[in-house]
Amino acid sequence: MVLKVELLSKEMMMIKPSSPTPPHLKTLKLSFIDQTSPPFLAPFVFFFNHASADSSQLLKQSLSKVLTLFYPLAGRVRGNDFIDCSDDGALWVEARVHGFLKDVVENPLMEEIEKFLPLEPQKGDDSDFMLAVQVNYFLDGGIAVGVCVSHKIADALSMVNFVNAWALIAREGDAAEISPPNFGLVWPLFPPTTMDLTGSEFSATLGMTTREKVVTRRVVFNKENLAALKKSAAAESSRVGDPTRVEAVSAFLWKHFREANRKKFQHGSVKKTFRATQNVNLRARMNPPLPDTTFGNLWSLAYTTETSPDDDDDLVFQLRTSIREINAEYIEALQNGKGRPEHLRKLHECYSGEGEAKFLEFTSLCRFPIYEVDFGWGRPVWACITNLLWKNLIVLMSTKCGDGIEAWITMGEEDDIYMGAGRLTPRPKL
């Protein structure tokens, strides 16, 4: 049965900041990392068992208040240079779901979850919205809040922190406990490039594909799975005695990705090299470090190349070592420009699909305060992302109880990790 989601209004509604943005804050420059971040709307959906009777008004009023603090999200992106903090507003949509929340949460289907979003995330340059929200009302009183935030101004941690600030205002009634973000902090640290990126090999849209060319699957690793994976990873490593959960899962999935693709390329004339990339939060690695509440794009990729085609030993150590290379010296080179040509070259190699290397990208959201979002109705019963249209991308998120990990795996049909089975099972055999 196809889930029907009916929009309650066909008219486009904008939620504007409750107070106008001062004239001296009307223009926000993009940083170098903003300029090289993909132009899409990053999606999150938060599911709650019930909401208050005045939930619509509560959410709209609190969103208007929080946009006074996060004023660039009510603006519009202009080219690849700056945000026009125009107070034009965030897109607001409400919808009635002809179904029950428990059915969606207990048996999530990617094509159904996407219906809870106000826009297609991969609109790219076709949409200049910085923020769009859709509130979905289920027949059983449940509610799903779909939030899309432009990646041209925010990384995933910034997005989650914003939703928590919005929820705090909804719950408490004011913004007294929220420290206003300093939007003028990031771009001076990573000054924008004057190079015309559109005329170079690199493009922020590299790697983006269409829904028809990828398949996204959700795999849940429970507490027992993770304990077994950590034990196995520690046994295979001579240098990492206590791997983290994320390291163990990443090594496990990268190993299967390599094995599947080796079979595919074993008779080819070109031998493939397999590489993993991991998204790294730069805040704590800077000198001096920045707090996790710093809003903006503060991320980079760590690159791991297999040591030899037949060597699957110590993958955890290889992954950990590459992340440690994203240190204060590396970040300083990004800031002063010396490291930027190599940074762009690696991004192009990773996302273009050209060359002899085959990439698998990991992003971990496991430590993010996703399940702390509380609009006054309690914390989410479930929170998730939706389809991100990049091949060979794995997003890791903590389960609600905190002792498991959900892996959202997007692959091209030809690159499915378990090629023999053709699908990923909810409880993979370890």
C-alpha positions as CSV (number, residue, x, y, z in Angstrom):
1,M,0.0,0.0,0.0
2,V,1.4,3.4,-1.0
3,L,1.4,6.0,1.8
4,K,-0.5,9.1,0.9
5,V,0.7,12.5,2.1
6,E,-1.7,15.3,1.4
7,L,-0.5,18.9,1.5
8,L,-2.9,21.1,3.6
9,S,-2.2,24.2,1.5
10,K,-1.1,24.6,-2.0
11,E,0.1,28.2,-1.3
12,M,3.7,28.7,-0.5
13,M,4.2,30.0,3.0
14,M,7.3,31.7,4.4
15,I,8.3,32.0,8.0
16,K,10.3,35.2,8.6
17,P,12.4,36.2,11.6
18,S,10.4,37.8,14.4
19,S,12.9,40.7,14.3
20,P,14.5,42.2,11.2
21,T,18.2,41.5,10.6
22,P,20.3,44.6,11.2
23,P,21.6,46.3,8.0
24,H,25.3,45.5,8.8
25,L,24.5,41.8,8.9
26,K,22.7,41.6,5.6
27,T,25.5,40.0,3.7
28,L,27.4,36.9,4.8
29,K,30.4,35.8,2.8
30,L,30.8,32.1,2.0
31,S,34.0,30.5,3.3
32,F,36.3,28.3,1.2
33,I,34.7,25.2,2.7
34,D,31.2,26.6,1.9
35,Q,32.2,27.2,-1.7
36,T,33.4,23.6,-2.1
37,S,30.5,22.1,-0.3
38,P,27.8,20.4,-2.4
39,P,24.7,22.6,-3.2
40,F,22.0,20.5,-1.8
41,L,19.5,20.6,1.1
42,A,20.5,18.2,3.8
43,P,17.4,16.3,5.1
44,F,16.5,15.2,8.5
45,V,13.1,13.8,9.7
46,F,12.2,13.6,13.4
47,F,9.3,11.4,14.4
48,F,7.2,12.0,17.6
49,N,4.5,9.9,19.1
50,H,2.2,12.8,19.8
51,A,2.2,16.6,19.7
52,S,0.3,19.4,21.5
53,A,-3.1,20.6,20.1
54,D,-1.5,23.9,19.1
55,S,1.6,22.3,17.5
56,S,1.3,24.2,14.2
57,Q,1.2,27.6,15.9
58,L,3.9,26.6,18.4
59,L,6.3,25.5,15.7
60,K,5.7,28.5,13.5
61,Q,6.1,31.0,16.3
62,S,9.3,29.4,17.7
63,L,10.8,29.0,14.2
64,S,10.2,32.7,13.6
65,K,12.0,33.5,16.9
66,V,15.0,31.2,16.3
67,L,15.4,32.7,12.8
68,T,16.2,36.0,14.5
69,L,19.3,34.3,15.9
70,F,20.0,32.1,12.8
71,Y,19.1,34.9,10.3
72,P,21.1,33.6,7.3
73,L,18.7,30.6,7.2
74,A,15.9,33.1,6.3
75,G,18.0,34.5,3.4
76,R,19.0,33.3,-0.1
77,V,22.2,32.1,-1.5
78,R,23.6,34.2,-4.3
79,G,25.9,32.3,-6.7
80,N,28.8,30.8,-4.9
81,D,29.9,34.0,-3.1
82,F,27.5,35.1,-0.3
83,I,24.2,34.7,1.5
84,D,21.8,37.6,1.1
85,C,20.4,37.8,4.6
86,S,17.2,39.3,3.3
87,D,14.7,37.9,5.8
88,D,12.7,36.5,2.9
89,G,12.0,33.6,5.2
90,A,12.1,29.8,5.4
91,L,9.7,27.6,3.4
92,W,6.9,26.2,5.5
93,V,4.7,23.3,4.5
94,E,2.1,21.2,6.5
95,A,0.7,17.9,5.4
96,R,-1.8,15.2,6.5
97,V,-0.5,11.6,6.4
98,H,-3.2,9.0,5.6
99,G,-1.5,6.4,7.7
100,F,0.0,5.7,11.1
101,L,3.3,6.7,12.5
102,K,4.0,3.3,14.0
103,D,3.8,1.7,10.6
104,V,6.4,4.1,9.2
105,V,8.8,3.7,12.1
106,E,8.5,0.0,12.3
107,N,8.9,-0.6,8.6
108,P,10.7,2.4,7.0
109,L,10.8,2.6,3.3
110,M,13.0,5.2,1.6
111,E,10.4,6.3,-1.0
112,E,7.9,6.9,1.8
113,I,10.2,8.9,4.1
114,E,11.0,11.3,1.3
115,K,7.3,12.3,1.2
116,F,7.8,14.0,4.6
117,L,10.2,16.6,3.2
118,P,9.2,20.0,1.8
119,L,11.6,19.8,-1.2
120,E,13.7,17.3,-3.0
121,P,17.1,17.5,-1.2
122,Q,19.1,17.3,-4.4
123,K,17.7,20.4,-5.9
124,G,21.2,21.8,-6.0
125,D,21.4,25.1,-7.9
126,D,17.7,25.0,-8.8
127,S,16.7,26.1,-5.3
128,D,18.1,29.1,-3.4
129,F,16.3,28.3,-0.1
130,M,18.5,28.0,2.9
131,L,15.8,26.3,5.1
132,A,12.6,24.4,4.4
133,V,10.3,22.6,6.9
134,Q,7.4,20.2,6.5
135,V,5.2,19.2,9.4
136,N,3.4,16.0,8.9
137,Y,0.3,14.9,10.9
138,F,-0.5,11.2,11.2
139,L,-3.9,9.7,11.8
140,D,-2.9,8.3,15.2
141,G,-1.7,11.7,16.5
142,G,1.9,11.2,15.6
143,I,3.9,14.0,14.0
144,A,7.0,14.0,11.7
145,V,9.0,17.2,11.3
146,G,11.0,17.2,8.1
147,V,13.9,19.7,8.0
148,C,16.1,20.6,5.0
149,V,19.0,23.0,5.5
150,S,21.3,24.1,2.8
151,H,24.8,22.5,2.9
152,K,26.2,25.8,1.4
153,I,26.2,27.3,4.9
154,A,26.0,24.4,7.3
155,D,27.4,21.0,8.0
156,A,25.4,18.2,9.7
157,L,26.4,19.2,13.2
158,S,25.3,22.8,12.6
159,M,22.0,21.5,11.2
160,V,21.3,19.4,14.3
161,N,22.3,22.2,16.6
162,F,19.9,24.5,14.8
163,V,17.0,22.1,15.2
164,N,17.8,21.8,18.9
165,A,17.8,25.6,19.3
166,W,14.4,25.7,17.6
167,A,13.1,23.0,19.8
168,L,14.4,24.7,22.9
169,I,12.5,27.9,22.1
170,A,9.3,25.9,21.4
171,R,9.7,24.1,24.7
172,E,10.8,27.1,26.9
173,G,9.1,30.0,25.1
174,D,12.2,32.2,24.6
175,A,15.8,32.1,23.5
176,A,17.4,33.1,26.8
177,E,19.4,29.9,27.1
178,I,20.8,30.0,23.5
179,S,24.1,31.6,22.7
180,P,23.6,33.5,19.4
181,P,25.9,32.0,16.7
182,N,28.7,34.1,15.4
183,F,28.2,33.9,11.6
184,G,31.2,36.2,11.0
185,L,33.6,33.7,12.5
186,V,34.1,31.0,9.9
187,W,34.7,32.8,6.6
188,P,37.7,34.8,8.0
189,L,39.2,31.6,9.3
190,F,38.7,30.0,5.8
191,P,38.7,33.0,3.4
192,P,36.8,32.4,0.2
193,T,38.8,31.6,-2.9
194,T,39.0,34.1,-5.7
195,M,39.5,31.3,-8.2
196,D,36.6,30.6,-10.5
197,L,35.8,27.1,-9.5
198,T,33.4,26.7,-12.4
199,G,36.3,27.0,-14.7
200,S,38.4,24.3,-13.0
201,E,38.1,20.6,-13.0
202,F,36.5,20.7,-9.5
203,S,32.7,21.3,-9.1
204,A,30.7,21.2,-5.9
205,T,28.1,19.0,-7.8
206,L,30.6,16.3,-8.6
207,G,29.4,12.9,-7.7
208,M,25.7,13.9,-7.5
209,T,23.6,11.5,-9.4
210,T,19.9,10.6,-10.0
211,R,17.5,8.5,-7.9
212,E,17.3,6.0,-10.7
213,K,21.0,5.2,-10.5
214,V,21.3,4.5,-6.8
215,V,19.8,2.3,-4.1
216,T,19.7,3.3,-0.4
217,R,19.4,0.6,2.2
218,R,19.3,0.8,6.0
219,V,21.2,-1.7,8.1
220,V,20.9,-1.8,11.8
221,F,23.8,-3.0,14.0
222,N,22.5,-3.8,17.4
223,K,24.5,-4.0,20.7
224,E,25.4,-7.6,20.1
225,N,26.5,-6.9,16.5
226,L,28.7,-4.1,17.6
227,A,30.3,-6.1,20.3
228,A,31.2,-8.9,17.9
229,L,32.5,-6.4,15.3
230,K,34.7,-4.7,17.9
231,K,36.1,-8.0,19.1
232,S,36.8,-9.1,15.5
233,A,38.5,-5.8,14.6
234,A,40.6,-5.8,17.7
235,A,41.7,-9.4,16.9
236,E,42.8,-8.4,13.4
237,S,44.7,-5.3,14.6
238,S,48.1,-5.4,16.2
239,R,48.0,-1.6,17.0
240,V,44.4,-0.9,18.0
241,G,43.3,-2.7,21.1
242,D,40.0,-1.1,21.6
243,P,38.4,0.1,18.4
244,T,35.4,2.4,18.6
245,R,32.0,1.3,17.4
246,V,32.2,3.6,14.3
247,E,35.7,2.3,13.5
248,A,34.6,-1.3,13.7
249,V,31.5,-0.8,11.5
250,S,33.5,1.3,9.0
251,A,36.2,-1.4,8.7
252,F,33.6,-4.1,8.3
253,L,31.7,-2.3,5.5
254,W,34.9,-1.2,3.7
255,K,36.2,-4.8,3.8
256,H,32.9,-6.1,2.2
257,F,33.0,-3.3,-0.4
258,R,36.5,-4.2,-1.4
259,E,35.8,-7.9,-1.6
260,A,32.7,-7.4,-3.8
261,N,34.5,-5.1,-6.1
262,R,37.6,-7.2,-6.4
263,K,35.4,-10.0,-7.8
264,K,34.0,-7.5,-10.3
265,F,37.4,-6.2,-11.5
266,Q,39.5,-9.4,-11.2
267,H,39.5,-10.1,-14.9
268,G,39.8,-6.5,-16.0
269,S,42.9,-5.0,-17.6
270,V,43.1,-2.2,-15.0
271,K,43.6,-3.1,-11.4
272,K,41.6,-1.0,-9.0
273,T,42.9,0.6,-5.9
274,F,40.3,0.9,-3.1
275,R,40.1,4.0,-0.9
276,A,37.9,5.1,2.0
277,T,37.1,8.7,2.8
278,Q,35.8,9.8,6.2
279,N,34.2,13.2,6.9
280,V,36.0,14.8,9.8
281,N,34.7,17.6,12.1
282,L,37.4,20.3,12.1
283,R,36.3,22.1,15.2
284,A,38.2,20.2,17.9
285,R,41.3,19.8,15.6
286,M,41.9,23.5,15.1
287,N,44.4,25.6,17.0
288,P,42.7,27.0,19.1
289,P,39.8,24.5,19.0
290,L,36.3,25.8,18.3
291,P,33.3,24.7,20.3
292,D,30.9,22.1,18.8
293,T,28.2,24.8,18.8
294,T,30.1,26.8,16.1
295,F,27.8,27.2,13.1
296,G,29.1,26.7,9.6
297,N,30.8,24.2,7.3
298,L,33.8,22.9,9.3
299,W,34.6,19.6,7.8
300,S,37.1,17.9,5.5
301,L,37.7,14.4,4.2
302,A,40.3,12.0,5.5
303,Y,41.6,9.6,2.8
304,T,42.7,6.0,3.4
305,T,44.3,3.9,0.7
306,E,44.7,0.2,1.0
307,T,48.2,-0.8,1.8
308,S,48.2,-3.6,-0.8
309,P,45.6,-5.2,-3.0
310,D,45.5,-8.4,-1.0
311,D,45.8,-6.9,2.5
312,D,42.7,-6.7,4.6
313,D,44.6,-6.6,7.9
314,D,44.4,-3.8,10.4
315,L,41.8,-1.8,8.5
316,V,40.8,-0.1,11.8
317,F,44.4,1.2,12.2
318,Q,44.4,2.4,8.6
319,L,41.2,4.3,9.1
320,R,42.3,5.8,12.4
321,T,45.7,6.9,11.1
322,S,44.1,8.8,8.2
323,I,41.8,10.7,10.4
324,R,44.7,11.8,12.6
325,E,46.4,13.3,9.6
326,I,43.6,16.0,9.7
327,N,45.4,17.9,12.3
328,A,46.1,21.6,13.1
329,E,48.9,21.8,10.5
330,Y,46.6,20.4,7.8
331,I,43.9,22.9,8.7
332,E,46.3,25.8,8.7
333,A,47.3,24.9,5.2
334,L,43.6,25.0,4.2
335,Q,43.3,28.4,5.9
336,N,46.3,30.1,4.3
337,G,45.7,28.5,0.9
338,K,48.8,26.3,0.6
339,G,46.8,23.1,1.0
340,R,43.9,24.1,-1.2
341,P,45.1,22.8,-4.6
342,E,45.7,19.3,-3.2
343,H,42.4,19.5,-1.3
344,L,40.5,20.3,-4.5
345,R,42.5,17.6,-6.5
346,K,41.5,14.9,-3.9
347,L,37.8,16.0,-4.0
348,H,37.8,15.8,-7.7
349,E,39.4,12.4,-7.7
350,C,37.0,11.1,-5.1
351,Y,33.7,12.4,-6.7
352,S,34.5,12.3,-10.4
353,G,34.9,8.6,-10.6
354,E,37.9,9.0,-12.8
355,G,41.2,7.2,-12.3
356,E,42.1,3.8,-10.9
357,A,40.8,4.4,-7.4
358,K,37.4,3.1,-6.2
359,F,36.1,5.2,-3.3
360,L,33.7,4.5,-0.4
361,E,32.7,7.5,1.7
362,F,31.8,7.4,5.4
363,T,30.0,10.1,7.4
364,S,29.3,9.5,11.1
365,L,26.6,11.4,13.0
366,C,26.8,9.0,15.9
367,R,27.8,11.6,18.5
368,F,25.5,14.3,17.3
369,P,22.6,15.4,19.7
370,I,19.9,14.2,17.3
371,Y,17.8,12.4,19.9
372,E,17.9,15.5,22.2
373,V,15.5,17.4,20.0
374,D,12.4,18.1,22.1
375,F,9.7,20.5,21.1
376,G,7.9,19.9,24.3
377,W,6.4,16.5,23.4
378,G,9.4,14.4,24.5
379,R,12.3,13.2,22.4
380,P,11.9,11.6,19.0
381,V,10.8,8.0,18.8
382,W,13.0,7.8,15.7
383,A,15.1,10.2,13.6
384,C,16.6,9.6,10.2
385,I,18.0,11.0,7.0
386,T,16.7,10.2,3.5
387,N,18.2,9.4,0.2
388,L,21.5,11.2,-0.5
389,L,22.2,10.9,-4.2
390,W,25.9,10.0,-4.1
391,K,27.2,6.6,-5.0
392,N,29.1,4.7,-2.4
393,L,28.1,6.8,0.5
394,I,27.5,5.4,4.0
395,V,26.0,7.6,6.8
396,L,26.2,6.2,10.3
397,M,23.7,7.3,13.0
398,S,23.1,6.1,16.6
399,T,19.9,4.3,17.3
400,K,17.5,5.9,19.8
401,C,18.7,3.7,22.7
402,G,22.2,4.8,22.0
403,D,23.8,1.3,22.0
404,G,23.3,0.5,18.3
405,I,24.2,2.1,14.9
406,E,22.1,2.5,11.8
407,A,24.0,2.5,8.6
408,W,22.3,4.2,5.6
409,I,24.1,2.8,2.6
410,T,23.7,4.4,-0.9
411,M,25.2,2.4,-3.7
412,G,25.0,2.1,-7.5
413,E,23.3,-1.1,-8.4
414,E,26.7,-2.3,-9.7
415,D,28.4,-1.5,-6.5
416,D,26.2,-3.2,-3.9
417,I,28.4,-4.4,-1.0
418,Y,26.8,-7.8,-0.9
419,M,26.7,-8.3,-4.7
420,G,26.0,-12.0,-4.4
421,A,22.9,-11.5,-2.3
422,G,21.9,-8.3,-4.2
423,R,20.7,-6.7,-1.0
424,L,21.6,-5.9,2.6
425,T,19.8,-7.7,5.3
426,P,18.6,-5.9,8.4
427,R,20.8,-8.0,10.6
428,P,24.0,-8.8,8.7
429,K,25.7,-12.1,9.5
430,L,29.0,-11.3,11.2
